[in-house]
Amino acid sequence: MKRHFDEELKDLNQDILKMGIFAEEAIRNSIEALKNRDRELAESVVENDVRIDRLELVIDEKCIDLIARHQPLAKDLRFITTGMKLNAELERISDIAVDMAQRVLEIVDKPLLKPLVDIPKLTVVAQNMVKMAVDSFIKGDVELAKKVILSDNEADKLRNLITKELIEDYMAKDASTAPRAVQLLLIARFLERICDHSTNIAEDVIYMVQAEVVKHHPEKLKSDGTIFIDK
């Protein structure tokens, strides 16, 4: 019975890994569509969201079924409930990638306002955070989860840099740039939100492995990645 339960947990792991791959792909394709002015690629991100929604429902059903049939305790229960939270976060990340693709479709037929430099950098940070967050769950790796949380500051700095440049160097100097600049501002904001969702996943992973709550308590995670625990 225990062996069968373990196999089902492995199967759940694989589905969540697949969900993470779909989310990363949606992020990458949205920004590639922006860089290459590729309407078809942007539209594919929107269309493929259906498969992500379907997989989300499958994972939720598996989690509920595992809890109902096996009534897991302690670590196993934390693993399954964290899987459900992670599933919801990844579905939201995929929805945000769709939001980005829709913003791309608004400006795909117009020339780029400026060479894309910092948005691709922020995209790499977002993709890496999503990948590390999912891997930390799959491997039960607290150190990797800490890296995700500590990466969020870099994402915030890049988003702020993009916002400052677009507003001060373009919109404030030439109001006609506003329609294109606003779409880029939204894309930067969406990428930063993806990083926030990845941080949420990492915080849940730390709780899953160590039963230590760091969510809403950033002071518990020191700059060197160690966790401060109240005595």
mmCIF file of the C-alpha atoms, coordinates in Angstrom:
data_MODEL
# 
_entry.id   MODEL 
# 
loop_
_atom_site.group_PDB 
_atom_site.id 
_atom_site.type_symbol 
_atom_site.label_atom_id 
_atom_site.label_alt_id 
_atom_site.label_comp_id 
_atom_site.label_asym_id 
_atom_site.label_entity_id 
_atom_site.label_seq_id 
_atom_site.pdbx_PDB_ins_code 
_atom_site.Cartn_x 
_atom_site.Cartn_y 
_atom_site.Cartn_z 
_atom_site.occupancy 
_atom_site.B_iso_or_equiv 
_atom_site.pdbx_formal_charge 
_atom_site.auth_seq_id 
_atom_site.auth_comp_id 
_atom_site.auth_asym_id 
_atom_site.auth_atom_id 
_atom_site.pdbx_PDB_model_num 
ATOM 1   C CA . MET A 1 1   ? 0.000  0.000  0.000   1.00 0.00 ? 1   MET A CA 1 
ATOM 2   C CA . LYS A 1 2   ? 2.834  2.383  0.926   1.00 0.00 ? 2   LYS A CA 1 
ATOM 3   C CA . ARG A 1 3   ? 4.669  1.596  -2.316  1.00 0.00 ? 3   ARG A CA 1 
ATOM 4   C CA . HIS A 1 4   ? 1.532  2.373  -4.325  1.00 0.00 ? 4   HIS A CA 1 
ATOM 5   C CA . PHE A 1 5   ? 1.164  5.675  -2.453  1.00 0.00 ? 5   PHE A CA 1 
ATOM 6   C CA . ASP A 1 6   ? 4.797  6.575  -3.197  1.00 0.00 ? 6   ASP A CA 1 
ATOM 7   C CA . GLU A 1 7   ? 4.243  5.874  -6.890  1.00 0.00 ? 7   GLU A CA 1 
ATOM 8   C CA . GLU A 1 8   ? 1.238  8.182  -6.891  1.00 0.00 ? 8   GLU A CA 1 
ATOM 9   C CA . LEU A 1 9   ? 3.328  10.915 -5.260  1.00 0.00 ? 9   LEU A CA 1 
ATOM 10  C CA . LYS A 1 10  ? 5.958  10.504 -7.992  1.00 0.00 ? 10  LYS A CA 1 
ATOM 11  C CA . ASP A 1 11  ? 3.224  10.794 -10.596 1.00 0.00 ? 11  ASP A CA 1 
ATOM 12  C CA . LEU A 1 12  ? 2.034  14.009 -8.934  1.00 0.00 ? 12  LEU A CA 1 
ATOM 13  C CA . ASN A 1 13  ? 5.612  15.291 -9.035  1.00 0.00 ? 13  ASN A CA 1 
ATOM 14  C CA . GLN A 1 14  ? 5.790  14.685 -12.783 1.00 0.00 ? 14  GLN A CA 1 
ATOM 15  C CA . ASP A 1 15  ? 2.538  16.531 -13.429 1.00 0.00 ? 15  ASP A CA 1 
ATOM 16  C CA . ILE A 1 16  ? 3.732  19.536 -11.436 1.00 0.00 ? 16  ILE A CA 1 
ATOM 17  C CA . LEU A 1 17  ? 7.044  19.472 -13.299 1.00 0.00 ? 17  LEU A CA 1 
ATOM 18  C CA . LYS A 1 18  ? 5.089  19.494 -16.576 1.00 0.00 ? 18  LYS A CA 1 
ATOM 19  C CA . MET A 1 19  ? 3.036  22.441 -15.301 1.00 0.00 ? 19  MET A CA 1 
ATOM 20  C CA . GLY A 1 20  ? 6.258  24.312 -14.565 1.00 0.00 ? 20  GLY A CA 1 
ATOM 21  C CA . ILE A 1 21  ? 7.613  23.588 -18.057 1.00 0.00 ? 21  ILE A CA 1 
ATOM 22  C CA . PHE A 1 22  ? 4.385  24.897 -19.618 1.00 0.00 ? 22  PHE A CA 1 
ATOM 23  C CA . ALA A 1 23  ? 4.601  28.075 -17.513 1.00 0.00 ? 23  ALA A CA 1 
ATOM 24  C CA . GLU A 1 24  ? 8.245  28.704 -18.455 1.00 0.00 ? 24  GLU A CA 1 
ATOM 25  C CA . GLU A 1 25  ? 7.413  28.145 -22.123 1.00 0.00 ? 25  GLU A CA 1 
ATOM 26  C CA . ALA A 1 26  ? 4.555  30.656 -21.976 1.00 0.00 ? 26  ALA A CA 1 
ATOM 27  C CA . ILE A 1 27  ? 6.826  33.295 -20.434 1.00 0.00 ? 27  ILE A CA 1 
ATOM 28  C CA . ARG A 1 28  ? 9.570  32.694 -22.995 1.00 0.00 ? 28  ARG A CA 1 
ATOM 29  C CA . ASN A 1 29  ? 7.210  32.745 -25.985 1.00 0.00 ? 29  ASN A CA 1 
ATOM 30  C CA . SER A 1 30  ? 5.492  35.945 -24.873 1.00 0.00 ? 30  SER A CA 1 
ATOM 31  C CA . ILE A 1 31  ? 8.775  37.841 -24.761 1.00 0.00 ? 31  ILE A CA 1 
ATOM 32  C CA . GLU A 1 32  ? 10.092 36.223 -27.953 1.00 0.00 ? 32  GLU A CA 1 
ATOM 33  C CA . ALA A 1 33  ? 6.899  37.427 -29.640 1.00 0.00 ? 33  ALA A CA 1 
ATOM 34  C CA . LEU A 1 34  ? 7.636  40.927 -28.374 1.00 0.00 ? 34  LEU A CA 1 
ATOM 35  C CA . LYS A 1 35  ? 11.263 40.862 -29.536 1.00 0.00 ? 35  LYS A CA 1 
ATOM 36  C CA . ASN A 1 36  ? 10.480 39.435 -32.972 1.00 0.00 ? 36  ASN A CA 1 
ATOM 37  C CA . ARG A 1 37  ? 7.132  41.194 -33.555 1.00 0.00 ? 37  ARG A CA 1 
ATOM 38  C CA . ASP A 1 38  ? 5.613  37.736 -33.958 1.00 0.00 ? 38  ASP A CA 1 
ATOM 39  C CA . ARG A 1 39  ? 1.819  37.884 -33.837 1.00 0.00 ? 39  ARG A CA 1 
ATOM 40  C CA . GLU A 1 40  ? 1.399  34.148 -34.404 1.00 0.00 ? 40  GLU A CA 1 
ATOM 41  C CA . LEU A 1 41  ? 3.632  33.263 -31.458 1.00 0.00 ? 41  LEU A CA 1 
ATOM 42  C CA . ALA A 1 42  ? 1.802  35.681 -29.162 1.00 0.00 ? 42  ALA A CA 1 
ATOM 43  C CA . GLU A 1 43  ? -1.534 34.196 -30.213 1.00 0.00 ? 43  GLU A CA 1 
ATOM 44  C CA . SER A 1 44  ? -0.223 30.681 -29.514 1.00 0.00 ? 44  SER A CA 1 
ATOM 45  C CA . VAL A 1 45  ? 0.480  31.676 -25.893 1.00 0.00 ? 45  VAL A CA 1 
ATOM 46  C CA . VAL A 1 46  ? -3.142 32.713 -25.481 1.00 0.00 ? 46  VAL A CA 1 
ATOM 47  C CA . GLU A 1 47  ? -4.449 29.567 -27.172 1.00 0.00 ? 47  GLU A CA 1 
ATOM 48  C CA . ASN A 1 48  ? -2.217 27.170 -25.218 1.00 0.00 ? 48  ASN A CA 1 
ATOM 49  C CA . ASP A 1 49  ? -3.534 28.440 -21.895 1.00 0.00 ? 49  ASP A CA 1 
ATOM 50  C CA . VAL A 1 50  ? -6.345 25.900 -22.248 1.00 0.00 ? 50  VAL A CA 1 
ATOM 51  C CA . ARG A 1 51  ? -3.970 22.955 -21.779 1.00 0.00 ? 51  ARG A CA 1 
ATOM 52  C CA . ILE A 1 52  ? -2.546 24.584 -18.640 1.00 0.00 ? 52  ILE A CA 1 
ATOM 53  C CA . ASP A 1 53  ? -6.020 25.096 -17.192 1.00 0.00 ? 53  ASP A CA 1 
ATOM 54  C CA . ARG A 1 54  ? -6.824 21.431 -17.881 1.00 0.00 ? 54  ARG A CA 1 
ATOM 55  C CA . LEU A 1 55  ? -3.635 20.225 -16.217 1.00 0.00 ? 55  LEU A CA 1 
ATOM 56  C CA . GLU A 1 56  ? -4.356 22.412 -13.189 1.00 0.00 ? 56  GLU A CA 1 
ATOM 57  C CA . LEU A 1 57  ? -7.687 20.634 -12.713 1.00 0.00 ? 57  LEU A CA 1 
ATOM 58  C CA . VAL A 1 58  ? -6.051 17.209 -13.109 1.00 0.00 ? 58  VAL A CA 1 
ATOM 59  C CA . ILE A 1 59  ? -3.431 18.013 -10.456 1.00 0.00 ? 59  ILE A CA 1 
ATOM 60  C CA . ASP A 1 60  ? -6.026 19.369 -8.026  1.00 0.00 ? 60  ASP A CA 1 
ATOM 61  C CA . GLU A 1 61  ? -8.136 16.227 -8.444  1.00 0.00 ? 61  GLU A CA 1 
ATOM 62  C CA . LYS A 1 62  ? -5.101 14.001 -7.816  1.00 0.00 ? 62  LYS A CA 1 
ATOM 63  C CA . CYS A 1 63  ? -4.206 15.906 -4.656  1.00 0.00 ? 63  CYS A CA 1 
ATOM 64  C CA . ILE A 1 64  ? -7.731 15.717 -3.278  1.00 0.00 ? 64  ILE A CA 1 
ATOM 65  C CA . ASP A 1 65  ? -7.946 12.021 -4.157  1.00 0.00 ? 65  ASP A CA 1 
ATOM 66  C CA . LEU A 1 66  ? -4.622 11.270 -2.433  1.00 0.00 ? 66  LEU A CA 1 
ATOM 67  C CA . ILE A 1 67  ? -5.746 12.995 0.740   1.00 0.00 ? 67  ILE A CA 1 
ATOM 68  C CA . ALA A 1 68  ? -9.154 11.277 0.720   1.00 0.00 ? 68  ALA A CA 1 
ATOM 69  C CA . ARG A 1 69  ? -7.846 7.755  0.088   1.00 0.00 ? 69  ARG A CA 1 
ATOM 70  C CA . HIS A 1 70  ? -4.600 7.728  2.067   1.00 0.00 ? 70  HIS A CA 1 
ATOM 71  C CA . GLN A 1 71  ? -5.255 10.309 4.806   1.00 0.00 ? 71  GLN A CA 1 
ATOM 72  C CA . PRO A 1 72  ? -1.556 11.280 4.898   1.00 0.00 ? 72  PRO A CA 1 
ATOM 73  C CA . LEU A 1 73  ? 0.011  12.876 7.946   1.00 0.00 ? 73  LEU A CA 1 
ATOM 74  C CA . ALA A 1 74  ? 2.860  15.285 8.690   1.00 0.00 ? 74  ALA A CA 1 
ATOM 75  C CA . LYS A 1 75  ? 5.432  15.452 5.858   1.00 0.00 ? 75  LYS A CA 1 
ATOM 76  C CA . ASP A 1 76  ? 3.297  13.659 3.252   1.00 0.00 ? 76  ASP A CA 1 
ATOM 77  C CA . LEU A 1 77  ? 0.329  15.895 3.980   1.00 0.00 ? 77  LEU A CA 1 
ATOM 78  C CA . ARG A 1 78  ? 2.499  19.017 3.722   1.00 0.00 ? 78  ARG A CA 1 
ATOM 79  C CA . PHE A 1 79  ? 3.858  17.722 0.398   1.00 0.00 ? 79  PHE A CA 1 
ATOM 80  C CA . ILE A 1 80  ? 0.391  17.260 -1.101  1.00 0.00 ? 80  ILE A CA 1 
ATOM 81  C CA . THR A 1 81  ? -1.057 20.524 0.194   1.00 0.00 ? 81  THR A CA 1 
ATOM 82  C CA . THR A 1 82  ? 2.043  22.383 -0.993  1.00 0.00 ? 82  THR A CA 1 
ATOM 83  C CA . GLY A 1 83  ? 1.572  20.715 -4.363  1.00 0.00 ? 83  GLY A CA 1 
ATOM 84  C CA . MET A 1 84  ? -1.928 22.172 -4.530  1.00 0.00 ? 84  MET A CA 1 
ATOM 85  C CA . LYS A 1 85  ? -0.636 25.650 -3.683  1.00 0.00 ? 85  LYS A CA 1 
ATOM 86  C CA . LEU A 1 86  ? 2.178  25.359 -6.209  1.00 0.00 ? 86  LEU A CA 1 
ATOM 87  C CA . ASN A 1 87  ? -0.308 24.224 -8.839  1.00 0.00 ? 87  ASN A CA 1 
ATOM 88  C CA . ALA A 1 88  ? -2.406 27.346 -8.276  1.00 0.00 ? 88  ALA A CA 1 
ATOM 89  C CA . GLU A 1 89  ? 0.661  29.602 -8.381  1.00 0.00 ? 89  GLU A CA 1 
ATOM 90  C CA . LEU A 1 90  ? 1.860  28.075 -11.670 1.00 0.00 ? 90  LEU A CA 1 
ATOM 91  C CA . GLU A 1 91  ? -1.580 28.455 -13.230 1.00 0.00 ? 91  GLU A CA 1 
ATOM 92  C CA . ARG A 1 92  ? -1.558 32.110 -12.206 1.00 0.00 ? 92  ARG A CA 1 
ATOM 93  C CA . ILE A 1 93  ? 1.937  32.536 -13.673 1.00 0.00 ? 93  ILE A CA 1 
ATOM 94  C CA . SER A 1 94  ? 0.641  31.089 -16.934 1.00 0.00 ? 94  SER A CA 1 
ATOM 95  C CA . ASP A 1 95  ? -2.299 33.501 -16.862 1.00 0.00 ? 95  ASP A CA 1 
ATOM 96  C CA . ILE A 1 96  ? 0.150  36.380 -16.436 1.00 0.00 ? 96  ILE A CA 1 
ATOM 97  C CA . ALA A 1 97  ? 2.120  35.120 -19.455 1.00 0.00 ? 97  ALA A CA 1 
ATOM 98  C CA . VAL A 1 98  ? -1.159 35.295 -21.388 1.00 0.00 ? 98  VAL A CA 1 
ATOM 99  C CA . ASP A 1 99  ? -1.620 38.876 -20.146 1.00 0.00 ? 99  ASP A CA 1 
ATOM 100 C CA . MET A 1 100 ? 1.854  39.664 -21.519 1.00 0.00 ? 100 MET A CA 1 
ATOM 101 C CA . ALA A 1 101 ? 1.047  38.071 -24.868 1.00 0.00 ? 101 ALA A CA 1 
ATOM 102 C CA . GLN A 1 102 ? -2.113 40.154 -25.094 1.00 0.00 ? 102 GLN A CA 1 
ATOM 103 C CA . ARG A 1 103 ? -0.083 43.301 -24.436 1.00 0.00 ? 103 ARG A CA 1 
ATOM 104 C CA . VAL A 1 104 ? 2.298  42.234 -27.218 1.00 0.00 ? 104 VAL A CA 1 
ATOM 105 C CA . LEU A 1 105 ? -0.657 41.873 -29.585 1.00 0.00 ? 105 LEU A CA 1 
ATOM 106 C CA . GLU A 1 106 ? -1.568 45.505 -28.850 1.00 0.00 ? 106 GLU A CA 1 
ATOM 107 C CA . ILE A 1 107 ? 1.769  46.754 -30.236 1.00 0.00 ? 107 ILE A CA 1 
ATOM 108 C CA . VAL A 1 108 ? 2.983  43.944 -32.510 1.00 0.00 ? 108 VAL A CA 1 
ATOM 109 C CA . ASP A 1 109 ? 2.249  45.923 -35.684 1.00 0.00 ? 109 ASP A CA 1 
ATOM 110 C CA . LYS A 1 110 ? 4.001  49.055 -34.404 1.00 0.00 ? 110 LYS A CA 1 
ATOM 111 C CA . PRO A 1 111 ? 7.753  49.708 -34.348 1.00 0.00 ? 111 PRO A CA 1 
ATOM 112 C CA . LEU A 1 112 ? 9.522  49.042 -31.068 1.00 0.00 ? 112 LEU A CA 1 
ATOM 113 C CA . LEU A 1 113 ? 9.707  52.143 -28.905 1.00 0.00 ? 113 LEU A CA 1 
ATOM 114 C CA . LYS A 1 114 ? 13.310 51.342 -27.942 1.00 0.00 ? 114 LYS A CA 1 
ATOM 115 C CA . PRO A 1 115 ? 15.799 48.486 -28.131 1.00 0.00 ? 115 PRO A CA 1 
ATOM 116 C CA . LEU A 1 116 ? 14.813 45.818 -25.623 1.00 0.00 ? 116 LEU A CA 1 
ATOM 117 C CA . VAL A 1 117 ? 17.547 45.443 -23.016 1.00 0.00 ? 117 VAL A CA 1 
ATOM 118 C CA . ASP A 1 118 ? 16.192 45.292 -19.475 1.00 0.00 ? 118 ASP A CA 1 
ATOM 119 C CA . ILE A 1 119 ? 12.909 43.483 -20.250 1.00 0.00 ? 119 ILE A CA 1 
ATOM 120 C CA . PRO A 1 120 ? 14.817 40.443 -21.610 1.00 0.00 ? 120 PRO A CA 1 
ATOM 121 C CA . LYS A 1 121 ? 17.048 40.583 -18.497 1.00 0.00 ? 121 LYS A CA 1 
ATOM 122 C CA . LEU A 1 122 ? 13.968 40.601 -16.254 1.00 0.00 ? 122 LEU A CA 1 
ATOM 123 C CA . THR A 1 123 ? 12.530 37.745 -18.303 1.00 0.00 ? 123 THR A CA 1 
ATOM 124 C CA . VAL A 1 124 ? 15.609 35.616 -17.638 1.00 0.00 ? 124 VAL A CA 1 
ATOM 125 C CA . VAL A 1 125 ? 15.304 36.336 -13.904 1.00 0.00 ? 125 VAL A CA 1 
ATOM 126 C CA . ALA A 1 126 ? 11.606 35.400 -13.962 1.00 0.00 ? 126 ALA A CA 1 
ATOM 127 C CA . GLN A 1 127 ? 12.189 32.173 -15.893 1.00 0.00 ? 127 GLN A CA 1 
ATOM 128 C CA . ASN A 1 128 ? 15.038 31.155 -13.601 1.00 0.00 ? 128 ASN A CA 1 
ATOM 129 C CA . MET A 1 129 ? 12.967 31.859 -10.502 1.00 0.00 ? 129 MET A CA 1 
ATOM 130 C CA . VAL A 1 130 ? 10.082 29.748 -11.804 1.00 0.00 ? 130 VAL A CA 1 
ATOM 131 C CA . LYS A 1 131 ? 12.429 26.882 -12.681 1.00 0.00 ? 131 LYS A CA 1 
ATOM 132 C CA . MET A 1 132 ? 14.281 27.024 -9.360  1.00 0.00 ? 132 MET A CA 1 
ATOM 133 C CA . ALA A 1 133 ? 11.006 27.220 -7.425  1.00 0.00 ? 133 ALA A CA 1 
ATOM 134 C CA . VAL A 1 134 ? 9.586  24.124 -9.143  1.00 0.00 ? 134 VAL A CA 1 
ATOM 135 C CA . ASP A 1 135 ? 12.895 22.248 -8.802  1.00 0.00 ? 135 ASP A CA 1 
ATOM 136 C CA . SER A 1 136 ? 13.057 23.108 -5.100  1.00 0.00 ? 136 SER A CA 1 
ATOM 137 C CA . PHE A 1 137 ? 9.659  21.468 -4.667  1.00 0.00 ? 137 PHE A CA 1 
ATOM 138 C CA . ILE A 1 138 ? 10.502 18.388 -6.741  1.00 0.00 ? 138 ILE A CA 1 
ATOM 139 C CA . LYS A 1 139 ? 13.790 17.866 -4.871  1.00 0.00 ? 139 LYS A CA 1 
ATOM 140 C CA . GLY A 1 140 ? 12.667 19.137 -1.469  1.00 0.00 ? 140 GLY A CA 1 
ATOM 141 C CA . ASP A 1 141 ? 15.636 21.523 -1.678  1.00 0.00 ? 141 ASP A CA 1 
ATOM 142 C CA . VAL A 1 142 ? 15.454 24.326 0.889   1.00 0.00 ? 142 VAL A CA 1 
ATOM 143 C CA . GLU A 1 143 ? 18.711 25.939 -0.264  1.00 0.00 ? 143 GLU A CA 1 
ATOM 144 C CA . LEU A 1 144 ? 17.324 26.298 -3.774  1.00 0.00 ? 144 LEU A CA 1 
ATOM 145 C CA . ALA A 1 145 ? 14.103 27.765 -2.386  1.00 0.00 ? 145 ALA A CA 1 
ATOM 146 C CA . LYS A 1 146 ? 16.153 30.362 -0.494  1.00 0.00 ? 146 LYS A CA 1 
ATOM 147 C CA . LYS A 1 147 ? 17.893 31.350 -3.741  1.00 0.00 ? 147 LYS A CA 1 
ATOM 148 C CA . VAL A 1 148 ? 14.496 32.028 -5.286  1.00 0.00 ? 148 VAL A CA 1 
ATOM 149 C CA . ILE A 1 149 ? 13.491 34.319 -2.436  1.00 0.00 ? 149 ILE A CA 1 
ATOM 150 C CA . LEU A 1 150 ? 16.793 36.189 -2.503  1.00 0.00 ? 150 LEU A CA 1 
ATOM 151 C CA . SER A 1 151 ? 16.485 36.666 -6.301  1.00 0.00 ? 151 SER A CA 1 
ATOM 152 C CA . ASP A 1 152 ? 13.328 38.738 -5.903  1.00 0.00 ? 152 ASP A CA 1 
ATOM 153 C CA . ASN A 1 153 ? 15.291 41.902 -5.072  1.00 0.00 ? 153 ASN A CA 1 
ATOM 154 C CA . GLU A 1 154 ? 16.990 41.767 -8.471  1.00 0.00 ? 154 GLU A CA 1 
ATOM 155 C CA . ALA A 1 155 ? 13.594 41.486 -10.152 1.00 0.00 ? 155 ALA A CA 1 
ATOM 156 C CA . ASP A 1 156 ? 12.280 44.515 -8.259  1.00 0.00 ? 156 ASP A CA 1 
ATOM 157 C CA . LYS A 1 157 ? 15.343 46.581 -9.228  1.00 0.00 ? 157 LYS A CA 1 
ATOM 158 C CA . LEU A 1 158 ? 14.979 45.729 -12.914 1.00 0.00 ? 158 LEU A CA 1 
ATOM 159 C CA . ARG A 1 159 ? 11.256 46.498 -12.900 1.00 0.00 ? 159 ARG A CA 1 
ATOM 160 C CA . ASN A 1 160 ? 11.946 49.872 -11.257 1.00 0.00 ? 160 ASN A CA 1 
ATOM 161 C CA . LEU A 1 161 ? 14.694 50.634 -13.777 1.00 0.00 ? 161 LEU A CA 1 
ATOM 162 C CA . ILE A 1 162 ? 12.398 49.837 -16.711 1.00 0.00 ? 162 ILE A CA 1 
ATOM 163 C CA . THR A 1 163 ? 9.586  51.940 -15.236 1.00 0.00 ? 163 THR A CA 1 
ATOM 164 C CA . LYS A 1 164 ? 11.858 54.922 -14.603 1.00 0.00 ? 164 LYS A CA 1 
ATOM 165 C CA . GLU A 1 165 ? 13.304 54.866 -18.118 1.00 0.00 ? 165 GLU A CA 1 
ATOM 166 C CA . LEU A 1 166 ? 9.968  54.531 -19.898 1.00 0.00 ? 166 LEU A CA 1 
ATOM 167 C CA . ILE A 1 167 ? 8.312  57.291 -17.903 1.00 0.00 ? 167 ILE A CA 1 
ATOM 168 C CA . GLU A 1 168 ? 11.177 59.786 -17.676 1.00 0.00 ? 168 GLU A CA 1 
ATOM 169 C CA . ASP A 1 169 ? 12.915 59.233 -21.011 1.00 0.00 ? 169 ASP A CA 1 
ATOM 170 C CA . TYR A 1 170 ? 9.886  58.630 -23.209 1.00 0.00 ? 170 TYR A CA 1 
ATOM 171 C CA . MET A 1 171 ? 6.416  59.397 -21.862 1.00 0.00 ? 171 MET A CA 1 
ATOM 172 C CA . ALA A 1 172 ? 7.412  62.612 -20.075 1.00 0.00 ? 172 ALA A CA 1 
ATOM 173 C CA . LYS A 1 173 ? 9.291  63.906 -23.131 1.00 0.00 ? 173 LYS A CA 1 
ATOM 174 C CA . ASP A 1 174 ? 6.898  62.792 -25.859 1.00 0.00 ? 174 ASP A CA 1 
ATOM 175 C CA . ALA A 1 175 ? 3.260  62.018 -25.080 1.00 0.00 ? 175 ALA A CA 1 
ATOM 176 C CA . SER A 1 176 ? 2.844  60.243 -28.415 1.00 0.00 ? 176 SER A CA 1 
ATOM 177 C CA . THR A 1 177 ? 4.993  57.371 -27.081 1.00 0.00 ? 177 THR A CA 1 
ATOM 178 C CA . ALA A 1 178 ? 2.519  56.643 -24.290 1.00 0.00 ? 178 ALA A CA 1 
ATOM 179 C CA . PRO A 1 179 ? 0.457  53.896 -26.017 1.00 0.00 ? 179 PRO A CA 1 
ATOM 180 C CA . ARG A 1 180 ? 3.555  51.784 -26.693 1.00 0.00 ? 180 ARG A CA 1 
ATOM 181 C CA . ALA A 1 181 ? 5.294  52.695 -23.432 1.00 0.00 ? 181 ALA A CA 1 
ATOM 182 C CA . VAL A 1 182 ? 2.285  51.705 -21.328 1.00 0.00 ? 182 VAL A CA 1 
ATOM 183 C CA . GLN A 1 183 ? 2.266  48.204 -22.855 1.00 0.00 ? 183 GLN A CA 1 
ATOM 184 C CA . LEU A 1 184 ? 5.966  47.787 -22.016 1.00 0.00 ? 184 LEU A CA 1 
ATOM 185 C CA . LEU A 1 185 ? 5.331  49.083 -18.486 1.00 0.00 ? 185 LEU A CA 1 
ATOM 186 C CA . LEU A 1 186 ? 2.612  46.474 -18.044 1.00 0.00 ? 186 LEU A CA 1 
ATOM 187 C CA . ILE A 1 187 ? 4.846  43.693 -19.381 1.00 0.00 ? 187 ILE A CA 1 
ATOM 188 C CA . ALA A 1 188 ? 7.585  44.657 -16.895 1.00 0.00 ? 188 ALA A CA 1 
ATOM 189 C CA . ARG A 1 189 ? 5.028  44.707 -14.098 1.00 0.00 ? 189 ARG A CA 1 
ATOM 190 C CA . PHE A 1 190 ? 3.713  41.283 -15.136 1.00 0.00 ? 190 PHE A CA 1 
ATOM 191 C CA . LEU A 1 191 ? 7.237  39.822 -15.145 1.00 0.00 ? 191 LEU A CA 1 
ATOM 192 C CA . GLU A 1 192 ? 7.830  41.153 -11.641 1.00 0.00 ? 192 GLU A CA 1 
ATOM 193 C CA . ARG A 1 193 ? 4.543  39.582 -10.501 1.00 0.00 ? 193 ARG A CA 1 
ATOM 194 C CA . ILE A 1 194 ? 5.710  36.243 -11.903 1.00 0.00 ? 194 ILE A CA 1 
ATOM 195 C CA . CYS A 1 195 ? 8.768  36.600 -9.681  1.00 0.00 ? 195 CYS A CA 1 
ATOM 196 C CA . ASP A 1 196 ? 6.489  37.274 -6.701  1.00 0.00 ? 196 ASP A CA 1 
ATOM 197 C CA . HIS A 1 197 ? 4.517  34.090 -7.400  1.00 0.00 ? 197 HIS A CA 1 
ATOM 198 C CA . SER A 1 198 ? 7.790  32.148 -7.641  1.00 0.00 ? 198 SER A CA 1 
ATOM 199 C CA . THR A 1 199 ? 8.759  33.555 -4.242  1.00 0.00 ? 199 THR A CA 1 
ATOM 200 C CA . ASN A 1 200 ? 5.435  32.346 -2.841  1.00 0.00 ? 200 ASN A CA 1 
ATOM 201 C CA . ILE A 1 201 ? 6.238  28.838 -4.093  1.00 0.00 ? 201 ILE A CA 1 
ATOM 202 C CA . ALA A 1 202 ? 9.697  28.937 -2.521  1.00 0.00 ? 202 ALA A CA 1 
ATOM 203 C CA . GLU A 1 203 ? 8.272  30.037 0.834   1.00 0.00 ? 203 GLU A CA 1 
ATOM 204 C CA . ASP A 1 204 ? 5.793  27.152 0.737   1.00 0.00 ? 204 ASP A CA 1 
ATOM 205 C CA . VAL A 1 205 ? 8.620  24.716 -0.073  1.00 0.00 ? 205 VAL A CA 1 
ATOM 206 C CA . ILE A 1 206 ? 10.548 25.841 3.014   1.00 0.00 ? 206 ILE A CA 1 
ATOM 207 C CA . TYR A 1 207 ? 7.458  25.191 5.120   1.00 0.00 ? 207 TYR A CA 1 
ATOM 208 C CA . MET A 1 208 ? 6.928  21.819 3.445   1.00 0.00 ? 208 MET A CA 1 
ATOM 209 C CA . VAL A 1 209 ? 10.448 20.641 4.225   1.00 0.00 ? 209 VAL A CA 1 
ATOM 210 C CA . GLN A 1 210 ? 11.208 22.343 7.543   1.00 0.00 ? 210 GLN A CA 1 
ATOM 211 C CA . ALA A 1 211 ? 7.748  23.224 8.880   1.00 0.00 ? 211 ALA A CA 1 
ATOM 212 C CA . GLU A 1 212 ? 9.150  26.759 9.252   1.00 0.00 ? 212 GLU A CA 1 
ATOM 213 C CA . VAL A 1 213 ? 6.916  29.659 8.163   1.00 0.00 ? 213 VAL A CA 1 
ATOM 214 C CA . VAL A 1 214 ? 8.798  32.408 6.296   1.00 0.00 ? 214 VAL A CA 1 
ATOM 215 C CA . LYS A 1 215 ? 5.796  33.657 4.293   1.00 0.00 ? 215 LYS A CA 1 
ATOM 216 C CA . HIS A 1 216 ? 4.980  37.232 5.384   1.00 0.00 ? 216 HIS A CA 1 
ATOM 217 C CA . HIS A 1 217 ? 8.114  37.135 7.564   1.00 0.00 ? 217 HIS A CA 1 
ATOM 218 C CA . PRO A 1 218 ? 11.000 38.195 5.297   1.00 0.00 ? 218 PRO A CA 1 
ATOM 219 C CA . GLU A 1 219 ? 13.019 39.128 8.366   1.00 0.00 ? 219 GLU A CA 1 
ATOM 220 C CA . LYS A 1 220 ? 13.419 35.395 9.049   1.00 0.00 ? 220 LYS A CA 1 
ATOM 221 C CA . LEU A 1 221 ? 15.478 34.967 5.890   1.00 0.00 ? 221 LEU A CA 1 
ATOM 222 C CA . LYS A 1 222 ? 18.866 36.613 6.297   1.00 0.00 ? 222 LYS A CA 1 
ATOM 223 C CA . SER A 1 223 ? 20.852 38.071 3.414   1.00 0.00 ? 223 SER A CA 1 
ATOM 224 C CA . ASP A 1 224 ? 23.191 35.073 3.459   1.00 0.00 ? 224 ASP A CA 1 
ATOM 225 C CA . GLY A 1 225 ? 20.255 32.699 2.932   1.00 0.00 ? 225 GLY A CA 1 
ATOM 226 C CA . THR A 1 226 ? 20.080 31.358 6.474   1.00 0.00 ? 226 THR A CA 1 
ATOM 227 C CA . ILE A 1 227 ? 16.789 31.297 8.345   1.00 0.00 ? 227 ILE A CA 1 
ATOM 228 C CA . PHE A 1 228 ? 16.407 33.040 11.671  1.00 0.00 ? 228 PHE A CA 1 
ATOM 229 C CA . ILE A 1 229 ? 14.258 30.945 13.982  1.00 0.00 ? 229 ILE A CA 1 
ATOM 230 C CA . ASP A 1 230 ? 12.812 32.392 17.173  1.00 0.00 ? 230 ASP A CA 1 
ATOM 231 C CA . LYS A 1 231 ? 13.775 30.459 20.261  1.00 0.00 ? 231 LYS A CA 1 
# 
